[in-house]
Amino acid sequence: MPRPRRIDAPGYPQHVVQRGNNRQAVFFSNRDPALYLGLLRDCANEHCCSIHAYVLMGNHVHLLVTPDAPGGMSRMMQAVNRIYVRHVNERERRTGSLWEGRFHSTVIDTDRYLLACQRYIELNPVRAGMVAHPGDYRWSSYRANAQGRANALLVPHSAFELIAADVESRRCRYAEFIDQGVPAGDLAVMRRALQSQRRLTEPLVGSEPFRAAKGI
């Protein structure tokens, strides 16, 4: 069966997931997440992509990205992965790729889905039982988005900024939104969307006019 054609949709945010080969570890020390995020910041700037949220887990990463140029997100991911793998392989004296292959992505059309996706991403360490609260996890965007910690990688999406005009109120309301958790229905929809990569068939993830316009 041919793999799904990747959707190139400049200007639309996308939920990106990249997993390690056979779900094996891709980060081996605290140096590695820091290296990955630094590369992501540089490559996002170089390839005209805005990063709105992220979480780095032991064997995979989630990103919320808006590419501003055709092909920008693919070029960004290829550049990050190529440089990161080279650094890790040299240090660990290993060969081959860390990643299972192509990253998975799904286009996000609605503000509701964007915020739901951002919450889904930042709650990953809690769902995995790694921490009790997302603010306890170092390698995610939660501390910046909900607590105001400086983070040069992140560019807030307009849907996030519309939560409240005042920055402190926005952070407070977003933290409350996170504390509600991810409804089971939203969780199932997002997982199905990532698996399909292009068939966004449920109300949470896309409108009919959007799918028709993009040929999805």
MDTraj code that builds the backbone (N, CA, C; nanometers):
import mdtraj as md
import numpy as np

residues = "MET PRO ARG PRO ARG ARG ILE ASP ALA PRO GLY TYR PRO GLN HIS VAL VAL GLN ARG GLY ASN ASN ARG GLN ALA VAL PHE PHE SER ASN ARG ASP PRO ALA LEU TYR LEU GLY LEU LEU ARG ASP CYS ALA ASN GLU HIS CYS CYS SER ILE HIS ALA TYR VAL LEU MET GLY ASN HIS VAL HIS LEU LEU VAL THR PRO ASP ALA PRO GLY GLY MET SER ARG MET MET GLN ALA VAL ASN ARG ILE TYR VAL ARG HIS VAL ASN GLU ARG GLU ARG ARG THR GLY SER LEU TRP GLU GLY ARG PHE HIS SER THR VAL ILE ASP THR ASP ARG TYR LEU LEU ALA CYS GLN ARG TYR ILE GLU LEU ASN PRO VAL ARG ALA GLY MET VAL ALA HIS PRO GLY ASP TYR ARG TRP SER SER TYR ARG ALA ASN ALA GLN GLY ARG ALA ASN ALA LEU LEU VAL PRO HIS SER ALA PHE GLU LEU ILE ALA ALA ASP VAL GLU SER ARG ARG CYS ARG TYR ALA GLU PHE ILE ASP GLN GLY VAL PRO ALA GLY ASP LEU ALA VAL MET ARG ARG ALA LEU GLN SER GLN ARG ARG LEU THR GLU PRO LEU VAL GLY SER GLU PRO PHE ARG ALA ALA LYS GLY ILE".split()
xyz = np.array([
    [0.0841, -0.1191, 0.0000],
    [0.0000, 0.0000, 0.0000],
    [0.0878, 0.1243, 0.0000],
    [0.0651, 0.2180, -0.0929],
    [0.1479, 0.3392, -0.0961],
    [0.1258, 0.4234, 0.0285],
    [0.2322, 0.4889, 0.0740],
    [0.2190, 0.5725, 0.1922],
    [0.1426, 0.6995, 0.1571],
    [0.0727, 0.7591, 0.2540],
    [-0.0068, 0.8787, 0.2248],
    [0.0797, 0.9932, 0.1743],
    [0.0278, 1.0648, 0.0761],
    [0.0968, 1.1840, 0.0256],
    [0.0976, 1.2913, 0.1333],
    [0.2169, 1.3484, 0.1578],
    [0.2247, 1.4522, 0.2597],
    [0.1584, 1.5814, 0.2088],
    [0.0822, 1.6452, 0.2955],
    [0.0137, 1.7689, 0.2594],
    [0.1076, 1.8860, 0.2849],
    [0.1286, 1.9663, 0.1825],
    [0.2112, 2.0867, 0.1966],
    [0.1157, 2.2060, 0.2028],
    [0.0973, 2.2603, 0.3218],
    [-0.0031, 2.3653, 0.3420],
    [0.0589, 2.4838, 0.4142],
    [0.1358, 2.5669, 0.3451],
    [0.1952, 2.6847, 0.4095],
    [0.0871, 2.7734, 0.4715],
    [0.1169, 2.8225, 0.5915],
    [0.0236, 2.9096, 0.6608],
    [-0.0720, 2.8374, 0.7535],
    [-0.0764, 2.7042, 0.7454],
    [-0.1633, 2.6260, 0.8335],
    [-0.0788, 2.5508, 0.9357],
    [-0.1170, 2.5557, 1.0633],
    [-0.0417, 2.4802, 1.1639],
    [-0.0560, 2.3302, 1.1418],
    [0.0459, 2.2567, 1.1830],
    [0.0457, 2.1118, 1.1686],
    [0.0981, 2.0465, 1.2956],
    [0.0369, 1.9344, 1.3287],
    [0.0800, 1.8520, 1.4417],
    [0.1754, 1.7470, 1.3860],
    [0.2987, 1.7494, 1.4326],
    [0.4048, 1.6634, 1.3812],
    [0.4490, 1.5665, 1.4897],
    [0.4653, 1.4402, 1.4525],
    [0.5199, 1.3387, 1.5423],
    [0.6317, 1.2650, 1.4712],
    [0.7457, 1.2523, 1.5369],
    [0.8580, 1.1728, 1.4853],
    [0.8988, 1.0743, 1.5941],
    [0.9059, 0.9452, 1.5565],
    [0.9359, 0.8399, 1.6537],
    [1.0701, 0.7752, 1.6248],
    [1.1290, 0.7208, 1.7297],
    [1.2527, 0.6462, 1.7148],
    [1.2287, 0.5119, 1.6482],
    [1.3329, 0.4573, 1.5861],
    [1.3240, 0.3260, 1.5242],
    [1.2778, 0.2224, 1.6260],
    [1.1749, 0.1457, 1.5901],
    [1.1214, 0.0418, 1.6784],
    [1.0857, 0.0972, 1.8165],
    [1.0498, 0.2269, 1.8181],
    [1.0140, 0.2959, 1.9425],
    [1.1283, 0.2961, 2.0450],
    [1.2507, 0.2920, 1.9943],
    [1.3669, 0.2961, 2.0817],
    [1.4033, 0.4400, 2.1163],
    [1.4855, 0.4562, 2.2188],
    [1.5225, 0.5890, 2.2689],
    [1.5923, 0.6720, 2.1620],
    [1.5654, 0.8011, 2.1625],
    [1.6354, 0.8952, 2.0750],
    [1.7097, 1.0017, 2.1561],
    [1.6844, 1.0076, 2.2863],
    [1.7556, 1.0997, 2.3748],
    [1.8245, 1.0163, 2.4827],
    [1.9546, 1.0372, 2.4987],
    [2.0332, 0.9503, 2.5860],
    [2.0864, 1.0212, 2.7096],
    [2.0781, 1.1535, 2.7134],
    [2.1193, 1.2311, 2.8301],
    [2.0517, 1.3670, 2.8208],
    [2.0650, 1.4477, 2.9254],
    [2.0048, 1.5819, 2.9230],
    [2.0678, 1.6721, 2.8180],
    [2.1852, 1.6359, 2.7705],
    [2.2462, 1.7142, 2.6627],
    [2.1678, 1.7010, 2.5334],
    [2.1051, 1.5864, 2.5141],
    [2.0416, 1.5588, 2.3855],
    [1.9141, 1.6397, 2.3617],
    [1.8206, 1.6487, 2.4569],
    [1.7052, 1.7355, 2.4333],
    [1.7452, 1.8815, 2.4108],
    [1.8438, 1.9284, 2.4863],
    [1.8892, 2.0666, 2.4684],
    [1.9480, 2.0864, 2.3288],
    [2.0258, 1.9889, 2.2819],
    [2.0819, 1.9948, 2.1472],
    [1.9701, 1.9965, 2.0437],
    [1.8722, 1.9085, 2.0593],
    [1.7626, 1.8997, 1.9631],
    [1.6857, 2.0319, 1.9555],
    [1.6549, 2.0899, 2.0706],
    [1.5786, 2.2152, 2.0713],
    [1.6578, 2.3298, 2.0103],
    [1.7874, 2.3320, 2.0336],
    [1.8696, 2.4354, 1.9713],
    [1.8716, 2.4218, 1.8198],
    [1.8834, 2.2989, 1.7721],
    [1.8793, 2.2748, 1.6278],
    [1.7426, 2.3107, 1.5709],
    [1.6375, 2.2763, 1.6446],
    [1.5026, 2.3070, 1.5985],
    [1.4824, 2.4575, 1.5853],
    [1.5308, 2.5323, 1.6819],
    [1.5201, 2.6789, 1.6759],
    [1.5916, 2.7335, 1.5525],
    [1.7143, 2.6888, 1.5305],
    [1.7925, 2.7402, 1.4177],
    [1.7308, 2.7001, 1.2841],
    [1.6895, 2.5743, 1.2731],
    [1.6351, 2.5259, 1.1456],
    [1.4959, 2.5816, 1.1192],
    [1.4180, 2.6054, 1.2241],
    [1.2874, 2.6682, 1.2060],
    [1.3043, 2.8087, 1.1492],
    [1.3998, 2.8837, 1.2024],
    [1.4262, 3.0179, 1.1498],
    [1.4747, 3.0122, 1.0051],
    [1.5628, 2.9176, 0.9768],
    [1.6201, 2.9081, 0.8426],
    [1.5155, 2.8712, 0.7383],
    [1.4195, 2.7865, 0.7774],
    [1.3225, 2.7348, 0.6802],
    [1.1828, 2.7944, 0.6991],
    [1.1754, 2.9067, 0.7663],
    [1.0514, 2.9851, 0.7761],
    [0.9373, 2.9058, 0.8396],
    [0.9645, 2.8488, 0.9558],
    [0.8625, 2.7768, 1.0316],
    [0.8486, 2.8391, 1.1705],
    [0.7258, 2.8404, 1.2222],
    [0.6999, 2.8890, 1.3575],
    [0.6621, 2.7709, 1.4458],
    [0.7306, 2.7565, 1.5581],
    [0.7028, 2.6488, 1.6534],
    [0.6154, 2.7051, 1.7645],
    [0.4981, 2.6473, 1.7834],
    [0.4033, 2.6956, 1.8839],
    [0.4062, 2.6121, 2.0125],
    [0.4370, 2.4841, 2.0001],
    [0.4395, 2.3955, 2.1168],
    [0.5244, 2.2744, 2.0824],
    [0.5755, 2.2088, 2.1867],
    [0.6549, 2.0881, 2.1652],
    [0.6602, 2.0073, 2.2936],
    [0.6936, 1.8798, 2.2784],
    [0.7340, 1.7971, 2.3911],
    [0.8316, 1.6939, 2.3375],
    [0.9401, 1.6738, 2.4091],
    [1.0394, 1.5727, 2.3750],
    [1.0266, 1.4599, 2.4753],
    [0.9816, 1.3450, 2.4284],
    [0.9693, 1.2268, 2.5118],
    [1.0941, 1.1410, 2.4917],
    [1.1029, 1.0295, 2.5632],
    [1.2236, 0.9492, 2.5523],
    [1.2484, 0.8939, 2.4141],
    [1.1400, 0.8532, 2.3457],
    [1.1580, 0.7883, 2.2159],
    [1.0804, 0.8538, 2.1024],
    [1.0286, 0.9735, 2.1243],
    [0.9594, 1.0440, 2.0173],
    [0.9421, 1.1912, 2.0532],
    [0.9043, 1.2698, 1.9527],
    [0.8798, 1.4124, 1.9737],
    [0.7455, 1.4500, 1.9137],
    [0.6793, 1.5481, 1.9745],
    [0.5588, 1.6111, 1.9209],
    [0.5889, 1.7588, 1.9007],
    [0.5479, 1.8119, 1.7869],
    [0.5649, 1.9541, 1.7575],
    [0.4350, 2.0105, 1.7034],
    [0.4096, 2.1370, 1.7322],
    [0.3009, 2.2121, 1.6707],
    [0.3664, 2.3234, 1.5901],
    [0.3562, 2.3150, 1.4574],
    [0.4379, 2.3966, 1.3666],
    [0.3507, 2.4615, 1.2598],
    [0.3782, 2.5871, 1.2286],
    [0.3206, 2.6502, 1.1102],
    [0.4332, 2.6824, 1.0128],
    [0.4363, 2.6155, 0.8965],
    [0.5342, 2.6509, 0.7938],
    [0.4847, 2.7717, 0.7146],
    [0.5725, 2.8642, 0.6867],
    [0.5343, 2.9850, 0.6130],
    [0.5790, 2.9830, 0.4674],
    [0.6437, 2.8747, 0.4257],
    [0.6892, 2.8634, 0.2872],
    [0.6647, 2.7213, 0.2388],
    [0.6373, 2.7016, 0.1110],
    [0.6169, 2.5661, 0.0577],
    [0.7376, 2.4768, 0.0865],
    [0.7105, 2.3578, 0.1389],
    [0.8172, 2.2638, 0.1684],
    [0.8995, 2.2965, 0.2902],
    [0.8659, 2.4046, 0.3598],
    [0.9487, 2.4495, 0.4714],
    [0.9552, 2.3509, 0.5859],
    [0.8416, 2.2909, 0.6204],
    [0.8413, 2.2011, 0.7355],
    [0.9230, 2.0756, 0.7076],
    [0.9104, 2.0185, 0.5880],
    [0.9892, 1.9005, 0.5542],
    [1.1381, 1.9321, 0.5563],
    [1.1761, 2.0467, 0.5004],
    [1.3182, 2.0839, 0.5013],
    [1.3679, 2.1058, 0.6438],
    [1.2849, 2.1670, 0.7284],
    [1.3228, 2.1878, 0.8681],
    [1.3470, 2.0548, 0.9381],
    [1.2529, 1.9611, 0.9247],
    [1.2657, 1.8329, 0.9926],
    [1.3862, 1.7548, 0.9405],
    [1.4076, 1.7566, 0.8108],
    [1.5227, 1.6860, 0.7542],
    [1.6531, 1.7430, 0.8065],
    [1.6617, 1.8756, 0.8154],
    [1.7844, 1.9390, 0.8629],
    [1.8091, 1.9073, 1.0100],
    [1.7059, 1.9197, 1.0925],
    [1.7203, 1.8888, 1.2352],
    [1.7652, 1.7448, 1.2548],
    [1.6963, 1.6535, 1.1894],
    [1.7263, 1.5121, 1.2104],
    [1.8651, 1.4749, 1.1606],
    [1.9047, 1.5288, 1.0459],
    [2.0357, 1.4959, 0.9909],
    [2.1478, 1.5397, 1.0845],
    [2.1398, 1.6634, 1.1330],
    [2.2460, 1.7153, 1.2198],
    [2.2426, 1.6463, 1.3561],
    [2.1215, 1.6268, 1.4086],
    [2.1096, 1.5640, 1.5408],
    [2.1649, 1.4221, 1.5387],
    [2.1264, 1.3438, 1.4395],
    [2.1737, 1.2054, 1.4322],
    [2.3254, 1.2003, 1.4184],
    [2.3818, 1.2893, 1.3400],
    [2.5273, 1.2897, 1.3245],
    [2.5975, 1.3156, 1.4574],
    [2.5479, 1.4138, 1.5331],
    [2.6087, 1.4448, 1.6627],
    [2.5971, 1.3264, 1.7586],
    [2.4778, 1.2694, 1.7684],
    [2.4565, 1.1593, 1.8625],
    [2.5368, 1.0366, 1.8219],
    [2.5392, 1.0046, 1.6935],
    [2.6142, 0.8870, 1.6489],
    [2.7630, 0.9013, 1.6768],
    [2.8167, 1.0201, 1.6555],
    [2.9587, 1.0403, 1.6831],
    [2.9879, 1.0235, 1.8315],
    [2.9033, 1.0768, 1.9163],
    [2.9278, 1.0684, 2.0602],
    [2.9049, 0.9281, 2.1149],
    [2.8000, 0.8625, 2.0676],
    [2.7645, 0.7305, 2.1195],
    [2.8351, 0.6170, 2.0450],
    [2.9121, 0.6513, 1.9429],
    [2.9824, 0.5529, 1.8617],
    [2.8852, 0.4499, 1.8050],
    [2.7809, 0.5032, 1.7426],
    [2.6803, 0.4185, 1.6794],
    [2.6675, 0.4586, 1.5330],
    [2.5948, 0.3791, 1.4553],
    [2.5709, 0.4088, 1.3150],
    [2.4224, 0.3965, 1.2847],
    [2.3809, 0.4496, 1.1698],
    [2.2423, 0.4384, 1.1270],
    [2.1560, 0.5493, 1.1828],
    [2.0317, 0.5508, 1.1380],
    [1.9380, 0.6546, 1.1804],
    [1.8736, 0.6206, 1.3137],
    [1.8429, 0.7236, 1.3900],
    [1.7659, 0.7058, 1.5132],
    [1.6165, 0.6950, 1.4850],
    [1.5722, 0.7532, 1.3736],
    [1.4301, 0.7727, 1.3497],
    [1.3719, 0.6617, 1.2632],
    [1.2431, 0.6372, 1.2792],
    [1.1794, 0.5255, 1.2099],
    [1.1567, 0.5540, 1.0615],
    [1.1714, 0.6754, 1.0174],
    [1.1471, 0.7107, 0.8786],
    [1.0813, 0.8468, 0.8724],
    [0.9826, 0.8612, 0.7853],
    [0.9133, 0.9900, 0.7714],
    [0.8430, 1.0289, 0.9013],
    [0.8436, 1.1557, 0.9289],
    [0.7609, 1.2036, 1.0394],
    [0.6142, 1.1983, 0.9971],
    [0.5246, 1.1898, 1.0934],
    [0.3806, 1.1936, 1.0691],
    [0.3320, 1.3356, 1.0968],
    [0.2353, 1.3790, 1.0197],
    [0.1809, 1.5130, 1.0425],
    [0.0357, 1.5183, 1.0000],
    [-0.0388, 1.6083, 1.0617],
    [-0.1763, 1.6346, 1.0230],
    [-0.2003, 1.7846, 1.0264],
    [-0.2694, 1.8342, 0.9258],
    [-0.2971, 1.9771, 0.9151],
    [-0.4099, 2.0146, 1.0103],
    [-0.3963, 2.1312, 1.0732],
    [-0.4942, 2.1800, 1.1693],
    [-0.5637, 2.3009, 1.1094],
    [-0.6963, 2.2974, 1.1143],
    [-0.7762, 2.3983, 1.0458],
    [-0.8483, 2.4924, 1.1413],
    [-0.8862, 2.4452, 1.2588],
    [-0.9693, 2.5258, 1.3480],
    [-0.8933, 2.5682, 1.4724],
    [-0.9331, 2.6823, 1.5282],
    [-0.8714, 2.7294, 1.6518],
    [-0.8952, 2.6309, 1.7652],
    [-1.0144, 2.5711, 1.7681],
    [-1.0430, 2.4762, 1.8763],
    [-0.9483, 2.3585, 1.8694],
    [-0.9248, 2.3086, 1.7500],
    [-0.8339, 2.1949, 1.7392],
    [-0.6921, 2.2358, 1.7718],
    [-0.6511, 2.3559, 1.7342],
    [-0.5148, 2.3981, 1.7641],
    [-0.4902, 2.3988, 1.9144],
    [-0.5815, 2.4585, 1.9892],
    [-0.5631, 2.4624, 2.1342],
    [-0.5726, 2.3229, 2.1950],
    [-0.6626, 2.2398, 2.1410],
    [-0.6735, 2.1023, 2.1895],
    [-0.5461, 2.0251, 2.1596],
    [-0.4883, 2.0487, 2.0426],
    [-0.3641, 1.9820, 2.0056],
    [-0.2486, 2.0291, 2.0929],
    [-0.2428, 2.1583, 2.1194],
    [-0.1373, 2.2114, 2.2058],
    [-0.1476, 2.1504, 2.3445],
    [-0.2689, 2.1380, 2.3947],
    [-0.2896, 2.0739, 2.5256],
    [-0.2483, 1.9271, 2.5211],
    [-0.2878, 1.8577, 2.4149],
    [-0.2509, 1.7169, 2.3986],
    [-0.0996, 1.6999, 2.4028],
    [-0.0281, 1.7871, 2.3330],
    [0.1175, 1.7791, 2.3284],
    [0.1774, 1.8003, 2.4663],
    [0.1357, 1.9053, 2.5347],
    [0.1999, 1.9403, 2.6622],
    [0.1597, 1.8481, 2.7763],
    [0.0527, 1.7710, 2.7587],
    [0.0122, 1.6744, 2.8618],
    [0.0700, 1.5346, 2.8378],
    [0.1481, 1.5174, 2.7341],
    [0.2064, 1.3856, 2.7070],
    [0.2828, 1.3271, 2.8254],
    [0.3696, 1.4036, 2.8928],
    [0.4432, 1.3444, 3.0054],
    [0.3522, 1.3013, 3.1200],
    [0.2391, 1.3702, 3.1372],
    [0.1439, 1.3321, 3.2420],
    [0.0738, 1.2021, 3.2043],
    [0.0281, 1.1920, 3.0780],
    [-0.0376, 1.0688, 3.0341],
    [0.0564, 0.9492, 3.0415],
    [0.1864, 0.9739, 3.0196],
    [0.2850, 0.8664, 3.0240],
    [0.3258, 0.8303, 3.1660],
    [0.2751, 0.9036, 3.2661],
    [0.3077, 0.8746, 3.4049],
    [0.4461, 0.9198, 3.4464],
    [0.5064, 1.0096, 3.3691],
    [0.6412, 1.0556, 3.4002],
    [0.6414, 1.1649, 3.5060],
    [0.5357, 1.2477, 3.5080],
    [0.5218, 1.3550, 3.6053],
    [0.3743, 1.3664, 3.6439],
    [0.3480, 1.4317, 3.7566],
    [0.2100, 1.4520, 3.7990],
    [0.1488, 1.5763, 3.7366],
    [0.2328, 1.6722, 3.6981],
    [0.1859, 1.7993, 3.6433],
    [0.2765, 1.8390, 3.5278],
    [0.2230, 1.8954, 3.4193],
    [0.3081, 1.9287, 3.3046],
    [0.4187, 2.0277, 3.3358],
    [0.3985, 2.1124, 3.4370],
    [0.5022, 2.2068, 3.4748],
    [0.6236, 2.1406, 3.5374],
    [0.6109, 2.0126, 3.5757],
    [0.7234, 1.9401, 3.6337],
    [0.8154, 1.8808, 3.5281],
    [0.7740, 1.8894, 3.4015],
    [0.8524, 1.8272, 3.2951],
    [0.9336, 1.9346, 3.2238],
    [1.0618, 1.9131, 3.2148],
    [1.1533, 2.0166, 3.1637],
    [1.1442, 2.0350, 3.0133],
    [1.1220, 1.9254, 2.9391],
    [1.1404, 1.9305, 2.7945],
    [1.0082, 1.9458, 2.7194],
    [0.9305, 2.0443, 2.7597],
    [0.8086, 2.0775, 2.6858],
    [0.7890, 2.2282, 2.6873],
    [0.6919, 2.2729, 2.6102],
    [0.6638, 2.4163, 2.5985],
    [0.5690, 2.4660, 2.7069],
    [0.5237, 2.3788, 2.7959],
    [0.4243, 2.4199, 2.8952],
    [0.4748, 2.5343, 2.9824],
    [0.5959, 2.5270, 3.0287],
    [0.6459, 2.6300, 3.1209],
    [0.6476, 2.7676, 3.0552],
    [0.6679, 2.7719, 2.9258],
    [0.6631, 2.8998, 2.8549],
    [0.5196, 2.9426, 2.8303],
    [0.4366, 2.8538, 2.7771],
    [0.3003, 2.8907, 2.7395],
    [0.2100, 2.9182, 2.8589],
    [0.2276, 2.8443, 2.9665],
    [0.1381, 2.8586, 3.0815],
    [0.1992, 2.9349, 3.1976],
    [0.3323, 2.9386, 3.2052],
    [0.3976, 2.9987, 3.3210],
    [0.4872, 3.1166, 3.2863],
    [0.5018, 3.1469, 3.1584],
    [0.5749, 3.2664, 3.1186],
    [0.7250, 3.2557, 3.1174],
    [0.7785, 3.1339, 3.1230],
    [0.9235, 3.1201, 3.1192],
    [0.9752, 3.1562, 2.9795],
    [1.0826, 3.2323, 2.9709],
    [1.1371, 3.2735, 2.8417],
    [1.1780, 3.1527, 2.7599],
    [1.1431, 3.1559, 2.6314],
    [1.1766, 3.0452, 2.5420],
    [1.1885, 3.1016, 2.4004],
    [1.3117, 3.1138, 2.3522],
    [1.3364, 3.1770, 2.2226],
    [1.2878, 3.0934, 2.1057],
    [1.2575, 2.9660, 2.1284],
    [1.2109, 2.8795, 2.0204],
    [1.0672, 2.9093, 1.9808],
    [0.9840, 2.9483, 2.0763],
    [0.8391, 2.9513, 2.0553],
    [0.7887, 3.0810, 1.9945],
    [0.6883, 3.0657, 1.9073],
    [0.6127, 3.1771, 1.8508],
    [0.4649, 3.1477, 1.8787],
    [0.3991, 3.2219, 1.9668],
    [0.2591, 3.1915, 1.9984],
    [0.1710, 3.2023, 1.8741],
    [0.0801, 3.1070, 1.8586],
    [-0.0164, 3.1133, 1.7494],
    [-0.1249, 3.2146, 1.7833],
    [-0.1876, 3.2720, 1.6822],
    [-0.2922, 3.3723, 1.7061],
    [-0.4078, 3.3152, 1.7874],
    [-0.4378, 3.1857, 1.7701],
    [-0.5466, 3.1241, 1.8477],
    [-0.5127, 3.1245, 1.9961],
    [-0.3859, 3.1057, 2.0285],
    [-0.3426, 3.1111, 2.1678],
    [-0.3519, 3.2530, 2.2207],
    [-0.3133, 3.3503, 2.1416],
    [-0.3157, 3.4892, 2.1862],
    [-0.4575, 3.5404, 2.2062],
    [-0.5548, 3.4804, 2.1380],
    [-0.6943, 3.5223, 2.1514],
    [-0.7595, 3.4724, 2.2801],
    [-0.6913, 3.3884, 2.3559],
    [-0.7481, 3.3415, 2.4827],
    [-0.7795, 3.4609, 2.5726],
    [-0.6892, 3.5586, 2.5742],
    [-0.7103, 3.6812, 2.6523],
    [-0.6134, 3.7868, 2.6028],
    [-0.6549, 3.9128, 2.6091],
    [-0.5680, 4.0214, 2.5625],
    [-0.4502, 4.0430, 2.6558],
    [-0.4734, 4.0284, 2.7845],
    [-0.3697, 4.0467, 2.8853],
    [-0.2861, 3.9189, 2.8969],
    [-0.1542, 3.9324, 2.8966],
    [-0.0649, 3.8167, 2.8949],
    [-0.0849, 3.7294, 3.0183],
    [-0.0925, 3.7902, 3.1355],
    [-0.1075, 3.7120, 3.2584],
    [-0.2407, 3.6386, 3.2608],
    [-0.3467, 3.7063, 3.2178],
    [-0.4778, 3.6409, 3.2112],
    [-0.4750, 3.5249, 3.1124],
    [-0.4065, 3.5444, 3.0013],
    [-0.3960, 3.4394, 2.9002],
    [-0.3280, 3.3162, 2.9584],
    [-0.2187, 3.3366, 3.0274],
    [-0.1472, 3.2233, 3.0862],
    [-0.2320, 3.1517, 3.1904],
    [-0.3018, 3.2293, 3.2712],
    [-0.3859, 3.1708, 3.3751],
    [-0.4982, 3.0874, 3.3134],
    [-0.5633, 3.1414, 3.2125],
    [-0.6734, 3.0693, 3.1480],
    [-0.6233, 2.9456, 3.0735],
    [-0.5059, 2.9589, 3.0144],
    [-0.4498, 2.8439, 2.9449],
    [-0.4149, 2.7337, 3.0445],
    [-0.3579, 2.7702, 3.1582],
    [-0.3272, 2.6703, 3.2613],
    [-0.4534, 2.5998, 3.3082],
    [-0.5627, 2.6746, 3.3221],
    [-0.6901, 2.6142, 3.3604],
    [-0.7390, 2.5190, 3.2526],
    [-0.7206, 2.5575, 3.1268],
    [-0.7579, 2.4723, 3.0145],
    [-0.6777, 2.3417, 3.0162],
    [-0.5488, 2.3523, 3.0434],
    [-0.4643, 2.2332, 3.0538],
    [-0.5119, 2.1433, 3.1675],
    [-0.5461, 2.2038, 3.2803],
    [-0.5868, 2.1267, 3.3978],
    [-0.7143, 2.0461, 3.3740],
    [-0.7927, 2.0841, 3.2735],
    [-0.9137, 2.0087, 3.2415],
    [-0.8815, 1.8732, 3.1799],
    [-0.7596, 1.8570, 3.1296],
    [-0.7215, 1.7328, 3.0644],
    [-0.7777, 1.7240, 2.9233],
    [-0.7409, 1.6183, 2.8536],
    [-0.7859, 1.5972, 2.7160],
    [-0.9070, 1.5042, 2.7172],
    [-1.0232, 1.5503, 2.6703],
    [-1.1399, 1.4612, 2.6628],
    [-1.1090, 1.3380, 2.5792],
    [-1.1665, 1.2260, 2.6168],
    [-1.1386, 1.1006, 2.5473],
    [-1.1709, 1.1095, 2.3988],
    [-1.2791, 1.1808, 2.3661],
    [-1.3162, 1.1944, 2.2253],
    [-1.2119, 1.2685, 2.1458],
    [-1.1589, 1.3778, 2.2011],
    [-1.0551, 1.4547, 2.1321],
    [-0.9280, 1.3713, 2.1167],
    [-0.8954, 1.2946, 2.2200],
    [-0.7763, 1.2105, 2.2159],
    [-0.7854, 1.1113, 2.1004],
    [-0.9017, 1.0487, 2.0854],
    [-0.9205, 0.9503, 1.9790],
    [-0.9138, 1.0156, 1.8417],
    [-0.9749, 1.1342, 1.8274],
    [-0.9741, 1.2030, 1.6990],
    [-0.8318, 1.2406, 1.6589],
    [-0.7546, 1.2932, 1.7512],
    [-0.6187, 1.3355, 1.7184],
    [-0.5311, 1.2171, 1.6800],
    [-0.5480, 1.1055, 1.7492],
    [-0.4681, 0.9876, 1.7152],
    [-0.5061, 0.9332, 1.5780],
    [-0.6343, 0.9327, 1.5464],
    [-0.6760, 0.8870, 1.4139],
    [-0.6244, 0.9801, 1.3050],
    [-0.6259, 1.1106, 1.3320],
    [-0.5777, 1.2070, 1.2335],
    [-0.4296, 1.1855, 1.2050],
    [-0.3505, 1.1602, 1.3088],
    [-0.2082, 1.1375, 1.2888],
    [-0.1830, 1.0082, 1.2124],
    [-0.2617, 0.9050, 1.2409],
    [-0.2437, 0.7780, 1.1714],
    [-0.2743, 0.7911, 1.0228],
    [-0.3784, 0.8680, 0.9905],
    [-0.4163, 0.8837, 0.8502],
    [-0.3271, 0.9826, 0.7776],
    [-0.2791, 1.0834, 0.8486],
    [-0.1929, 1.1907, 0.7988],
    [-0.2618, 1.2838, 0.6997],
    [-0.3711, 1.2439, 0.6397],
    [-0.4329, 1.3325, 0.5416],
    [-0.5846, 1.3275, 0.5437],
    [-0.6436, 1.2300, 0.6056],
    [-0.7891, 1.2183, 0.6078],
    [-0.8436, 1.2778, 0.7366],
    [-0.8631, 1.4063, 0.7366],
    [-0.9163, 1.4758, 0.8527],
    [-1.0682, 1.4811, 0.8387],
    [-1.1345, 1.3774, 0.8865],
    [-1.2746, 1.3578, 0.8517],
    [-1.3716, 1.3921, 0.9634],
    [-1.3232, 1.4364, 1.0779],
    [-1.4118, 1.4599, 1.1911],
    [-1.4150, 1.6084, 1.2255],
    [-1.5245, 1.6581, 1.2825],
    [-1.5427, 1.8025, 1.3026],
    [-1.4305, 1.8689, 1.3796],
    [-1.3690, 1.7971, 1.4723],
    [-1.2649, 1.8593, 1.5541],
    [-1.1448, 1.9016, 1.4707],
    [-1.1140, 1.8283, 1.3661],
    [-0.9875, 1.8492, 1.2971],
    [-0.9975, 1.9190, 1.1633],
    [-1.1146, 1.9534, 1.1134],
    [-1.1162, 2.0259, 0.9880],
    [-1.2557, 2.0495, 0.9350],
    [-1.2722, 2.1590, 0.8647],
    [-1.4010, 2.1903, 0.8047],
    [-1.4080, 2.1354, 0.6638],
    [-1.5282, 2.1121, 0.6127],
    [-1.5441, 2.0598, 0.4771],
    [-1.4839, 2.1535, 0.3714],
    [-1.5076, 2.2856, 0.3779],
    [-1.4463, 2.3739, 0.2768],
    [-1.2950, 2.3656, 0.2768],
    [-1.2353, 2.3534, 0.3963],
    [-1.0897, 2.3440, 0.4044],
    [-1.0406, 2.2179, 0.3365],
    [-1.1049, 2.1037, 0.3640],
    [-1.0611, 1.9778, 0.3035],
    [-1.0781, 1.9827, 0.1523],
    [-1.1859, 2.0405, 0.1051],
    [-1.2073, 2.0478, -0.0396],
    [-1.1024, 2.1349, -0.1063],
    [-1.0672, 2.2468, -0.0419],
    [-0.9712, 2.3395, -0.0999],
    [-0.8314, 2.2776, -0.1084],
    [-0.7990, 2.1944, -0.0096],
    [-0.6650, 2.1367, -0.0043],
    [-0.6583, 1.9990, -0.0703],
    [-0.7693, 1.9482, -0.1207],
    [-0.7675, 1.8191, -0.1852],
    [-0.7456, 1.7041, -0.0902],
    [-0.7916, 1.7186, 0.0348],
    [-0.7689, 1.6153, 0.1352],
    [-0.8782, 1.5096, 0.1259],
])
top = md.Topology()
chain = top.add_chain()
for i, resn in enumerate(residues, 1):
    res = top.add_residue(resn, chain, resSeq=i)
    for name in ("N", "CA", "C"):
        top.add_atom(name, md.element.get_by_symbol(name[0]), res)
traj = md.Trajectory(xyz[None], top)
